[in-house]
């Protein structure tokens, strides 16, 4: 009788282990399929990265346009290319002459 109970418990333990293994393999297969195709987590991550990159580029373009309009263009209009260069050269000459 004790031997029968032992055999029953051993068979039950093996069955439970097999069920756990099957459940694990099923979940593991789902994870791998999500990594391999674009519909899974890797596709979602790539989509987020693409969106973040696009938003960053748009922000950089906006900042450059704003800087160009508010700073660079005003300097160019105020001094002109020649005036700006002359201003810088004359400042350099004054500094080099002073002891």
Residue pairs with C-beta under 8 A, 6 or more apart in sequence:
33 40
34 40
34 41
34 42
35 41
35 42
36 42
37 43
38 46
75 84
76 84
79 87
